[in-house]
């Protein structure tokens, strides 16, 4: 029974925009961050293309650089569900562009 559930399960990719990691103070070399480091969460750098998208989001909305980077990641993600764990669902909705919001809560937003 477990094997059949695994076959139906979608692949899950865990990632964090690097600007969000900086704003959160997540230093991968610091012992207090040992637990999240074990979760194999990949960094998504603020590279050229995403920086341009983030700059446009920030100009349009006035959000922080980290929120704008998050918006660029959301908007550039492949079609399908994206789950964002956040303390500010309103800002996340604002930067998500035309991505449909499936549901929301005070700590997480699901697209």
C-alpha positions as CSV (number, residue, x, y, z in Angstrom):
1,X,0.0,0.0,0.0
2,X,2.8,2.5,0.8
3,X,4.5,1.8,-2.6
4,X,1.3,2.6,-4.5
5,X,0.9,5.9,-2.7
6,X,4.5,6.8,-3.5
7,X,3.9,6.2,-7.2
8,X,1.0,8.6,-7.2
9,X,2.9,11.3,-5.2
10,X,4.1,14.3,-6.9
11,X,7.7,15.3,-6.8
12,X,8.3,18.0,-4.1
13,X,11.1,20.5,-4.5
14,X,12.1,22.7,-1.6
15,X,13.7,26.0,-2.4
16,X,14.2,29.4,-0.9
17,X,15.0,32.7,-2.7
18,X,18.4,33.8,-1.4
19,X,17.1,37.4,-0.7
20,X,14.5,35.8,1.6
21,X,17.2,33.8,3.3
22,X,19.2,36.9,3.9
23,X,16.2,38.8,5.3
24,X,15.5,35.9,7.7
25,X,19.1,35.9,8.9
26,X,19.5,32.3,7.7
27,X,23.3,31.8,7.7
28,X,23.9,28.2,6.5
29,X,27.2,28.1,8.4
30,X,25.6,29.0,11.8
31,X,24.8,26.2,14.2
32,X,21.3,27.6,15.1
33,X,20.3,26.9,11.4
34,X,21.4,23.3,11.5
35,X,17.9,21.9,11.3
36,X,16.7,23.8,8.2
37,X,20.0,23.0,6.6
38,X,19.2,19.2,6.9
39,X,16.0,19.7,5.0
40,X,17.9,20.0,1.7
41,X,16.3,23.3,0.8
42,X,17.9,24.6,-2.4
43,X,18.9,28.3,-2.8
44,X,17.4,30.2,-5.7
45,X,19.8,33.0,-6.5
46,X,18.8,36.5,-7.6
47,X,20.3,36.1,-11.0
48,X,19.9,38.4,-14.0
49,X,16.5,37.3,-15.3
50,X,14.9,37.0,-11.9
51,X,16.4,40.3,-10.8
52,X,14.7,42.1,-13.6
53,X,11.4,40.5,-12.7
54,X,11.9,41.3,-9.0
55,X,12.8,44.9,-9.8
56,X,9.5,45.3,-11.8
57,X,7.5,43.7,-9.0
58,X,9.2,46.0,-6.4
59,X,8.6,49.1,-8.6
60,X,4.9,48.2,-9.0
61,X,4.1,47.1,-5.4
62,X,6.7,48.7,-3.1
63,X,7.4,45.4,-1.3
64,X,10.8,44.5,0.1
65,X,13.6,43.1,-2.0
66,X,13.0,39.7,-0.4
67,X,9.3,39.7,-1.2
68,X,10.0,40.9,-4.8
69,X,12.5,38.0,-5.2
70,X,9.9,35.6,-3.9
71,X,7.4,37.0,-6.4
72,X,9.9,36.5,-9.2
73,X,10.4,32.9,-8.2
74,X,6.7,32.2,-8.0
75,X,6.0,33.8,-11.3
76,X,8.8,31.9,-13.0
77,X,7.9,28.5,-11.5
78,X,6.5,25.8,-13.8
79,X,2.8,25.6,-14.0
80,X,1.4,23.6,-11.1
81,X,1.0,24.0,-7.4
82,X,3.4,26.1,-5.5
83,X,3.3,26.3,-1.7
84,X,4.8,29.2,0.1
85,X,5.4,29.2,3.8
86,X,5.2,32.8,4.9
87,X,4.3,35.1,7.8
88,X,2.8,37.6,5.3
89,X,0.2,36.0,3.0
90,X,-1.0,39.4,1.8
91,X,2.4,40.4,0.4
92,X,2.8,36.9,-1.1
93,X,-0.5,37.3,-2.9
94,X,0.5,40.8,-4.1
95,X,3.8,39.5,-5.6
96,X,2.4,36.3,-7.1
97,X,1.1,38.0,-10.2
98,X,-1.5,36.0,-12.1
99,X,-0.8,32.7,-10.3
100,X,-4.1,31.4,-8.9
101,X,-4.4,31.2,-5.2
102,X,-5.9,27.9,-4.2
103,X,-6.3,28.6,-0.5
104,X,-4.6,30.6,2.3
105,X,-3.9,30.7,5.9
106,X,-2.1,32.9,8.4
107,X,1.3,31.1,8.0
108,X,1.1,29.6,4.5
109,X,-0.3,30.3,1.1
110,X,-1.1,27.6,-1.5
111,X,-1.2,28.2,-5.2
